[in-house]
Amino acid sequence: MDYLQLATHYLVEDLKGKYIHLDTILPVIDRLKSDFEITEIGKSVQNRSIYQIKIGTGKTKILMWSQMHGNESTTTKGVFDFFNFLLSDEKEASLIKKEYTLLCIPMLNPDGAYLYTRENASNVDLNRDAFNATQPEMKVLHAIYKSFEPDYCYNLHDQRTIFGTEEFNLPATVSFLSPAFNSAREYNDVRLKSITIINKMNNVLQNYIPNQIGRFDDGYNINCTGDYFTTQRTPTILFEAGHYQNDYPRDQVRKYIFIALLSSFDAINENVIVDNELIKYLNIPQNNKCFYDFIYKNIKIIDNSEEKIINFVAQYNEVVQDGQLKYIATIDKLDDLQNFKGHIEYDCAYGLFSSQGLNYPVLGEAANFFIDNLTEFNNGLKII
């Protein structure tokens, strides 16, 4: 099966970029009504609708949710691409709908999605509210979990561009986790079920993004949704959509989320846990904070009348302006940066830094500067 070809063919063209909110997905949801069961299941803090989409008639039940963090939209796009595939007459699509019942909340935090924030409108991180369930959005998830009684949960997120795969120095384009059920982070049959599926997804994804699949940290926190549901003895998988080369809108990464989702059903269907699954899982490289968006090397500065040679980095801040997502590069760190890589790197060949009359970079300032008064950098990028 050519997974990438399917991901490209069934990509939902309406959904592009990272600023995906309720008004963006409603027309797509509307097109699904004739084939899937669409239900409004609650309201957000600011009274926005929360929807569920029910697909299939099979005995194995999977609950999935996306945009628990409002500014993490890549998996939402991947999920709708997957739904688009399920609308088709592809053999695999028919088999999934026959053997599984899928219940999906495609946007759990519609307020955060509109505001483009991690938190909800009450400034609460929903992924730290799983145990107490103080927020209306988390109450909705709890109610659906209890009534649906899923066999598996898929917890769909994005991660920042700072993560790479340990030892490979490549972006962690997709990462997974089988969450812990106790502070000792022990492995039981529940975690092993998740691990078996993760291994299958990893095997398939290696064909498309080799060495760019990571394993997320499994530190235990009962307030985190995945840890909470694993503690309730439901196998849960954390999906983290990360960075792919030159894909800040993450319209390529969404295809790898599609591939992960589609390949996961083969693993559930096989329903076989063999002795070496844990070893395979632990061999997936851990997520490592080893990247910046920009690294500038061999920069001459003048600080207190003293010349120095430094390296520094810039990082994009994502800001919604006039309904559009803007990437604003700001100077983030000055250091030797020996153990870090940049998604974009520049060797400035010991040229002199200048910006707004200063010959040294200022943390937090926009990454707009000159080298030797000749080479211009604007919003982080070299102007050619």
C-alpha positions as MATLAB code, in Angstrom:
seq = 'MDYLQLATHYLVEDLKGKYIHLDTILPVIDRLKSDFEITEIGKSVQNRSIYQIKIGTGKTKILMWSQMHGNESTTTKGVFDFFNFLLSDEKEASLIKKEYTLLCIPMLNPDGAYLYTRENASNVDLNRDAFNATQPEMKVLHAIYKSFEPDYCYNLHDQRTIFGTEEFNLPATVSFLSPAFNSAREYNDVRLKSITIINKMNNVLQNYIPNQIGRFDDGYNINCTGDYFTTQRTPTILFEAGHYQNDYPRDQVRKYIFIALLSSFDAINENVIVDNELIKYLNIPQNNKCFYDFIYKNIKIIDNSEEKIINFVAQYNEVVQDGQLKYIATIDKLDDLQNFKGHIEYDCAYGLFSSQGLNYPVLGEAANFFIDNLTEFNNGLKII';
ca = [
       0.000    0.000    0.000;
       1.337    3.442   -0.923;
       0.317    5.310    2.216;
       1.778    8.637    1.101;
      -0.114    8.528   -2.185;
      -3.350    7.948   -0.274;
      -2.534   10.781    2.158;
      -1.966   13.144   -0.755;
      -5.019   12.021   -2.710;
      -7.440   12.371    0.204;
      -6.058   15.634    1.592;
      -8.874   18.079    2.397;
      -7.978   21.191    0.446;
     -10.179   23.464    2.585;
      -7.853   23.038    5.561;
      -4.458   24.640    5.069;
      -1.930   26.231    7.396;
      -1.933   26.114   11.185;
      -4.702   28.575   12.070;
      -7.591   26.107   12.124;
     -10.636   27.090   14.192;
     -14.315   26.176   14.398;
     -15.399   28.361   11.472;
     -12.707   26.651    9.392;
     -13.896   23.102   10.056;
     -17.683   23.624   10.085;
     -18.049   23.456    6.261;
     -15.978   20.263    6.263;
     -18.091   18.770    9.056;
     -21.226   19.714    7.136;
     -20.079   17.671    4.141;
     -19.740   14.590    6.361;
     -23.319   14.662    7.641;
     -24.734   12.467    4.876;
     -22.309    9.623    5.672;
     -21.280   10.025    9.317;
     -23.215   10.713   12.507;
     -22.510   14.292   13.647;
     -23.629   15.404   17.124;
     -23.122   18.556   19.155;
     -22.008   17.231   22.537;
     -21.357   20.405   24.523;
     -20.225   23.991   24.667;
     -16.930   25.675   25.434;
     -16.341   28.425   28.004;
     -17.245   31.031   25.360;
     -20.266   29.007   24.225;
     -18.738   27.581   21.051;
     -20.041   24.188   19.943;
     -18.084   20.991   20.505;
     -18.898   18.231   18.030;
     -18.381   14.523   17.807;
     -18.193   12.514   14.600;
     -19.166    8.851   14.726;
     -18.009    6.482   12.021;
     -18.355    2.733   11.514;
     -20.268   -0.132   13.076;
     -17.541   -2.483   14.293;
     -17.110   -3.976   17.745;
     -13.720   -2.376   18.475;
     -14.306    1.170   19.711;
     -11.762    3.975   19.383;
     -12.170    7.418   20.911;
      -9.962   10.162   19.480;
      -9.769   13.889   20.068;
      -7.746   16.726   18.568;
      -7.010   20.368   19.428;
      -7.230   19.896   23.158;
      -4.595   22.620   22.832;
      -6.105   25.246   20.557;
      -2.905   26.087   18.678;
      -2.131   22.445   17.837;
      -4.013   21.921   14.607;
      -1.907   19.552   12.477;
      -3.603   16.421   13.762;
      -7.007   18.020   13.131;
      -6.088   18.308    9.463;
      -4.775   14.732    9.446;
      -7.980   13.457   11.046;
     -10.195   15.151    8.446;
      -7.967   13.777    5.669;
      -8.531   10.342    7.226;
     -12.299   10.915    7.326;
     -12.143   11.871    3.658;
     -10.455    8.528    2.989;
     -13.196    6.724    4.939;
     -15.790    8.297    2.633;
     -14.197    6.471   -0.287;
     -14.876    2.994   -1.604;
     -11.285    1.916   -0.944;
     -11.137   -1.642    0.364;
      -9.278   -0.587    3.506;
     -11.835    2.154    4.232;
     -14.708   -0.304    4.023;
     -12.885   -2.756    6.266;
     -12.231   -0.116    8.932;
     -15.881    0.959    8.971;
     -16.964   -2.668    9.263;
     -14.598   -3.685   12.070;
     -14.385   -0.461   14.108;
     -16.582    2.215   15.608;
     -14.721    5.510   15.705;
     -15.855    8.413   17.842;
     -13.895   11.588   17.202;
     -13.979   15.029   18.804;
     -12.093   16.966   16.120;
     -11.786   20.189   18.146;
     -12.102   19.815   21.905;
     -10.972   23.390   22.622;
     -12.707   25.652   20.068;
     -12.050   28.812   22.110;
      -8.319   28.132   22.227;
      -8.398   27.336   18.519;
      -9.970   30.716   17.726;
      -7.650   32.592   20.104;
      -4.691   30.484   18.935;
      -3.688   29.605   22.477;
      -2.694   26.385   24.168;
      -5.175   27.006   26.992;
      -8.938   27.387   26.894;
     -10.710   30.730   27.385;
     -10.290   30.406   31.170;
      -6.508   30.113   30.706;
      -6.567   26.475   31.796;
      -4.463   23.836   30.068;
      -7.026   21.104   29.454;
      -4.257   18.516   29.420;
      -3.646   19.329   33.090;
      -7.330   19.058   34.004;
      -7.995   15.379   33.363;
      -8.334   14.261   36.971;
     -10.329   17.176   38.399;
     -12.267   17.998   35.203;
     -13.009   21.589   36.238;
     -13.517   22.903   32.684;
     -16.598   22.395   30.492;
     -14.485   21.010   27.636;
     -12.936   18.360   29.897;
     -16.340   17.520   31.356;
     -17.472   16.814   27.777;
     -14.523   14.477   27.180;
     -15.157   12.647   30.460;
     -18.845   12.196   29.645;
     -18.103   10.808   26.174;
     -15.412    8.499   27.539;
     -17.795    7.066   30.147;
     -20.730    6.606   27.776;
     -18.723    5.264   24.815;
     -16.439    2.944   26.846;
     -13.667    2.882   24.231;
     -11.253    0.016   23.736;
      -8.541    2.530   22.752;
      -7.981    6.279   22.977;
      -6.009    8.435   20.527;
      -4.847   11.709   22.082;
      -3.810   13.967   19.179;
      -1.397   16.888   19.620;
       1.329   19.042   18.019;
       4.807   19.625   19.395;
       7.140   22.569   18.893;
       9.920   22.858   16.336;
      12.543   22.514   19.098;
      12.281   18.714   19.219;
      14.560   16.331   17.369;
      15.265   12.614   17.536;
      18.016   11.780   19.975;
      21.288   10.689   18.323;
      20.032   11.389   14.780;
      19.909   15.210   14.943;
      16.829   15.227   12.725;
      13.476   16.905   13.414;
      11.023   14.780   15.379;
       8.346   14.935   12.688;
       5.993   12.514   14.454;
       6.330   11.309   18.021;
       4.357    8.797   20.047;
       3.881    7.815   23.662;
       2.267    4.995   25.533;
       1.462    6.977   28.709;
       2.382    5.690   32.149;
      -0.182    4.484   34.671;
       1.919    5.078   37.777;
       4.835    7.186   38.951;
       7.218    4.217   38.606;
       6.394    4.207   34.866;
       5.956    0.451   34.870;
       4.661   -1.483   31.881;
       1.469   -3.508   32.084;
      -0.843   -5.152   29.557;
      -2.623   -1.839   28.927;
       0.568   -0.017   27.963;
       1.748   -2.983   25.901;
      -1.394   -2.817   23.774;
      -0.600    0.805   22.958;
       3.054   -0.025   22.384;
       2.191   -2.700   19.826;
       0.227   -0.139   17.791;
       2.982    2.466   18.100;
       5.534   -0.025   16.810;
       3.387   -0.742   13.762;
       2.992    2.973   13.010;
       6.718    3.503   13.494;
       7.553    0.667   11.099;
       5.373    2.169    8.378;
       6.516    5.757    8.917;
      10.183    4.752    8.710;
       9.573    4.196    4.996;
       8.704    7.885    4.576;
      10.523    9.830    7.314;
      13.372    7.545    8.442;
      14.833    8.402   11.854;
      12.346   11.258   12.292;
       9.967    9.403   14.611;
      10.412   10.075   18.308;
       9.288    8.655   21.639;
       7.779   11.225   23.973;
       8.750   11.457   27.639;
       6.600    9.223   29.868;
       6.840   11.139   33.147;
       3.627   10.393   35.055;
       1.013   13.027   35.861;
      -2.519   11.883   36.701;
      -3.803   15.293   35.547;
      -2.594   14.573   31.990;
      -5.311   13.030   29.862;
      -3.304   10.116   28.496;
      -2.000    9.151   31.925;
      -5.490    9.438   33.401;
      -7.148    7.199   30.809;
      -4.298    4.675   30.972;
      -4.840    4.583   34.744;
      -8.483    3.766   33.959;
      -7.093    0.754   32.020;
      -7.829    2.073   28.539;
      -4.863    1.750   26.142;
      -4.100    5.311   25.066;
      -1.703    6.646   22.451;
      -0.314   10.150   22.377;
       0.318   11.448   18.837;
       2.615   14.473   18.483;
       2.862   16.156   15.083;
       6.229   17.908   14.830;
       8.389   19.720   12.321;
       9.347   18.587    8.833;
      11.959   20.370    6.752;
      10.604   23.705    5.401;
       7.053   22.817    6.453;
       6.084   25.451    9.013;
       2.397   25.349    7.908;
       2.593   21.569    8.549;
       0.739   20.640    5.401;
       3.267   17.889    4.748;
       3.313   16.649    8.346;
      -0.463   16.152    8.235;
       0.181   13.419    5.653;
       2.324   11.517    8.128;
      -0.446   11.806   10.716;
      -2.807   10.314    8.130;
      -0.318    7.490    7.547;
      -0.022    6.876   11.285;
      -3.791    6.731   11.713;
      -4.358    4.405    8.776;
      -1.537    2.031    9.699;
      -2.663    1.873   13.331;
      -5.754   -0.127   12.416;
      -3.690   -2.968   10.994;
      -1.984   -3.346   14.365;
      -5.260   -3.368   16.318;
      -6.702   -5.887   13.893;
      -3.732   -8.214   14.351;
      -4.209   -7.991   18.135;
      -0.982   -9.867   18.842;
       1.487   -8.815   21.515;
       4.862  -10.533   21.178;
       7.712  -10.572   23.641;
       9.964   -8.081   21.879;
       7.398   -5.286   21.447;
       8.672   -3.388   24.487;
      12.263   -3.593   23.249;
      11.200   -2.258   19.841;
       9.342    0.595   21.494;
      12.252    1.558   23.735;
      14.516    1.581   20.677;
      12.506    4.454   19.195;
      14.729    7.486   19.883;
      13.491    9.831   22.564;
      12.365   13.358   21.792;
      15.262   15.684   22.451;
      15.193   19.488   22.722;
      18.001   20.072   20.268;
      16.651   22.422   17.581;
      16.070   26.105   16.976;
      14.424   27.650   13.944;
      17.553   29.693   13.062;
      21.176   29.474   14.131;
      23.679   32.156   13.142;
      27.324   31.158   13.540;
      30.604   33.073   13.687;
      29.179   36.522   14.315;
      31.443   39.398   15.316;
      29.937   41.710   17.926;
      31.165   44.736   19.837;
      30.051   44.767   23.458;
      31.416   47.426   25.822;
      34.065   48.299   23.236;
      35.237   44.671   23.167;
      35.109   42.526   20.030;
      33.796   39.004   20.454;
      32.845   36.101   18.204;
      29.533   34.496   19.143;
      26.706   32.349   17.829;
      23.070   33.151   18.443;
      19.620   31.826   17.583;
      16.250   33.149   16.533;
      12.925   31.453   17.050;
       9.561   32.009   15.409;
       6.685   33.287   17.518;
       3.291   32.473   16.009;
       0.875   35.404   16.196;
      -2.601   35.840   14.701;
      -2.970   39.239   13.049;
      -6.056   40.260   11.060;
      -7.216   36.665   10.941;
      -3.924   35.376    9.554;
      -1.155   33.481   11.312;
       2.172   35.310   11.173;
       5.597   33.891   11.958;
       7.648   36.534   13.774;
      11.327   35.666   14.282;
      12.907   37.048   17.449;
      16.386   36.652   18.926;
      16.106   33.925   21.526;
      19.499   32.849   22.881;
      23.191   33.746   22.793;
      25.525   30.846   23.446;
      28.061   28.501   21.903;
      25.103   26.220   21.002;
      27.413   23.252   20.544;
      24.684   20.654   21.066;
      21.993   22.369   19.035;
      21.027   22.442   15.381;
      19.045   24.956   13.377;
      16.310   24.146   10.923;
      18.043   26.922    8.997;
      21.709   27.698    9.703;
      23.900   30.551    8.482;
      27.676   30.848    8.747;
      28.295   34.598    8.852;
      32.075   34.226    8.395;
      33.030   36.545   11.284;
      31.115   39.484    9.825;
      30.106   42.367   12.093;
      26.556   42.384   13.442;
      24.545   45.607   13.333;
      20.936   46.415   14.148;
      19.366   49.752   15.029;
      22.740   51.295   15.799;
      23.915   48.420   17.993;
      26.679   45.923   17.234;
      25.296   43.143   19.386;
      21.984   41.222   19.330;
      19.363   41.914   21.992;
      17.276   39.059   23.362;
      13.606   39.361   22.463;
      14.191   41.808   19.632;
      13.082   41.102   16.059;
      15.608   39.119   14.015;
      16.221   41.991   11.571;
      19.907   42.871   11.190;
      22.889   43.306    8.885;
      26.244   41.565    8.660;
      29.088   43.926    7.649;
      26.370   46.406    6.589;
      26.051   44.392    3.382;
      24.094   41.208    4.011;
      20.561   41.802    5.287;
      18.493   39.426    7.418;
      14.768   40.105    7.679;
      12.461   38.144    9.962;
      15.268   35.646   10.456;
      15.913   34.953    6.788;
      18.816   36.096    4.665;
      17.725   38.494    1.937;
      19.242   37.449   -1.370;
];
